[in-house]
Amino acid sequence: MPPLEADTLFPGVQLSDVIVMGSYAPMAYEDYWRIKRRVKKVWPYAVLASQYLHEMDSLRGEMSERKFRKEVDRRQKELFDNFAGILKKFSRSEGKILIKLVYRQTGISTYDIARELKSGFKAFWWNASAGMFSLSLKDEYDPRLYPDDYVIERILRECFAEGELPIYPSYNEFVSPFYYRKVEQDIARDQLRRQEMEKLEKKRVRQLKKQERRDERAMR
């Protein structure tokens, strides 16, 4: 039987990233179970944070800046009233996992979310306050690079497969509402980086020309 002409019979599709789950150094069962318990505890709040940010993204284009800021304040108060008591009971380890899982779902650090929705000043002080508990709102998440993140991702995949946690796509999966948001942010970041490099190169060229002129005058 001749091979199927895939390029004519099937449309092209964009596949989500796949993480190949290998194995880091062995971990004691008690430690693994402790981390799993923490992941299962904070997962609903990471999902809630991502849903909140997605909702705010949707409203941003429909409101004036002034109305949008008021809506952010209103929703922040609503979330605080409903969940502040629960979140305050989180341990430092649970808080760290929550920060990482928020990044997993949105592709944005908790610090940058605070900066976008509130202000850079408030984000700075919130991060400084978190630092008092050895936490950083700037933490990112990458199970391909960091052993701790690998363990968290492995636990999540197991919980998804066993039906212990509801499945929500991470930001780098094509079906995620944050997929294109992250792509656009990466493009903007790369453009800014190129602009900065061009400025540095122009500055270097100007300095070289000045030095050449000085050398010419010195040789006369």
C-alpha positions in Angstrom: 0.0 0.0 0.0 1.5 3.4 -0.9 2.2 5.8 1.9 -0.4 8.4 2.7 0.1 11.9 1.4 0.0 13.6 4.8 0.5 17.0 3.3 -2.6 16.8 1.3 -4.9 14.7 3.4 -4.3 16.2 6.8 -4.2 19.8 7.8 -1.1 21.1 9.6 -1.6 21.5 13.4 0.5 23.2 16.0 1.5 20.7 18.7 1.9 21.7 22.3 5.3 21.4 24.0 6.0 17.9 25.5 8.2 17.5 28.5 10.0 14.2 28.5 9.9 13.0 32.1 13.3 11.5 33.0 14.6 11.0 36.5 16.6 13.2 38.8 18.4 12.0 41.9 16.2 9.6 43.9 14.0 11.2 46.5 12.8 9.7 49.8 9.1 8.6 49.6 8.3 10.8 52.6 9.7 13.9 50.9 8.0 13.1 47.7 4.6 12.6 49.4 5.1 15.9 51.4 5.7 17.8 48.2 2.7 16.1 46.5 0.5 17.1 49.4 1.6 20.8 49.1 1.1 20.8 45.3 -2.5 19.4 45.6 -3.2 22.0 48.3 -2.1 25.1 46.3 -3.1 24.0 42.8 -6.7 25.4 43.0 -5.3 28.8 43.9 -2.8 28.8 41.1 -5.7 28.1 38.7 -7.8 30.8 40.3 -5.0 33.3 39.9 -4.6 32.4 36.2 -8.4 32.7 35.7 -8.4 36.1 37.4 -5.6 37.4 35.2 -7.3 36.1 32.0 -10.5 37.9 33.1 -8.6 41.1 33.7 -6.9 40.8 30.3 -10.3 40.5 28.7 -11.6 43.5 30.5 -8.6 45.7 29.8 -9.6 46.2 26.2 -13.2 47.0 27.1 -12.7 49.7 29.7 -10.9 53.0 30.1 -7.7 52.9 32.1 -9.5 54.6 35.1 -12.4 52.1 35.1 -10.1 49.2 34.7 -8.1 50.2 37.7 -11.3 50.5 39.7 -12.3 47.0 38.6 -8.9 45.6 39.6 -9.3 47.2 43.1 -12.8 45.8 43.4 -11.8 42.3 42.4 -8.7 42.4 44.6 -10.9 43.2 47.6 -13.3 40.4 46.7 -10.4 37.9 46.4 -8.9 39.2 49.6 -12.1 38.8 51.6 -12.7 35.3 50.3 -9.2 33.8 50.4 -6.9 35.9 52.6 -7.6 33.8 55.7 -6.7 30.6 53.8 -3.6 32.0 52.1 -2.2 33.3 55.4 -2.2 29.7 56.7 0.1 28.5 53.8 3.5 27.5 54.9 6.6 29.1 53.3 7.1 25.9 51.2 3.5 26.1 50.0 3.8 29.7 49.2 6.9 29.0 47.1 5.1 26.3 45.1 2.1 28.6 44.6 4.4 31.3 43.1 5.9 28.7 40.8 2.5 27.3 39.7 1.2 30.7 38.9 4.1 31.1 36.5 3.3 27.6 35.1 -0.2 28.6 34.3 0.4 32.2 33.0 4.0 32.4 31.9 4.3 35.5 34.0 5.9 35.9 37.4 3.7 36.9 40.3 5.9 40.1 40.6 5.1 41.0 36.9 1.4 40.3 37.5 1.4 42.7 40.4 3.3 45.3 38.4 0.9 45.1 35.5 -2.3 45.2 37.5 -1.2 47.6 40.3 2.1 49.4 40.0 5.8 48.8 40.0 6.1 50.4 43.4 3.6 48.0 45.0 5.1 45.1 43.3 8.5 46.1 44.7 7.2 46.3 48.2 5.2 43.1 48.0 8.3 41.3 46.8 10.4 42.8 49.6 7.8 41.6 52.1 7.9 38.1 50.6 11.7 38.3 50.9 11.3 38.4 54.6 9.9 34.9 54.4 12.7 33.7 52.0 10.2 33.9 49.1 10.6 35.8 45.8 7.6 36.9 43.6 10.0 36.8 40.7 10.4 33.1 40.7 9.9 31.4 37.4 9.1 27.8 36.5 10.9 25.4 34.2 10.9 21.7 34.9 13.5 21.2 32.1 16.1 23.3 34.0 15.3 23.1 37.7 15.1 19.8 39.7 12.5 21.1 42.1 10.2 22.2 39.2 10.7 18.8 37.6 9.4 17.1 40.7 6.4 19.4 40.9 5.6 18.8 37.2 5.9 15.1 37.6 3.5 15.2 40.6 1.0 17.3 38.5 1.1 14.9 35.6 0.5 11.9 37.9 -2.4 13.7 39.6 -3.9 14.6 36.2 -3.6 11.0 35.0 -5.1 9.6 38.2 -7.9 12.2 38.3 -6.7 13.7 41.6 -6.6 17.2 40.2 -8.5 18.9 37.4 -6.4 19.4 34.2 -5.6 23.0 33.2 -3.0 23.6 30.4 0.2 25.4 31.2 0.9 28.7 29.4 3.2 27.0 26.8 0.4 24.7 25.6 -1.3 25.8 22.5 -4.8 25.5 24.1 -3.9 27.8 26.9 -5.4 31.4 26.9 -2.0 32.6 27.8 -0.1 31.0 24.9 -0.3 34.0 22.5 0.1 36.5 25.3 3.4 34.9 26.2 4.5 34.8 22.5 3.7 38.5 22.2 5.6 39.4 25.3 8.6 37.4 24.1 8.5 39.3 20.8 8.3 42.6 22.5 11.1 41.6 24.9 13.4 40.6 22.0 12.6 43.9 20.1 13.5 45.9 23.2 16.7 43.9 23.6 17.6 44.5 20.0 17.0 48.2 20.4 19.2 48.3 23.5 22.0 46.5 21.6 21.7 48.9 18.7 22.0 51.9 21.1 25.0 50.3 22.7 26.6 49.7 19.3 26.0 53.3 18.2 27.5 54.5 21.4 30.5 52.3 20.9 31.0 53.6 17.4 30.7 57.2 18.5 33.3 56.6 21.2 35.7 55.0 18.7 35.3 57.9 16.3 36.0 60.4 19.2 39.1 58.4 20.1 40.3 58.4 16.5 39.9 62.1 16.3 41.9 62.6 19.5 44.6 60.3 18.2 44.8 62.2 14.9 45.1 65.5 16.8 47.8 64.1 19.0 49.8 62.9 16.0 49.9 66.4 14.4 
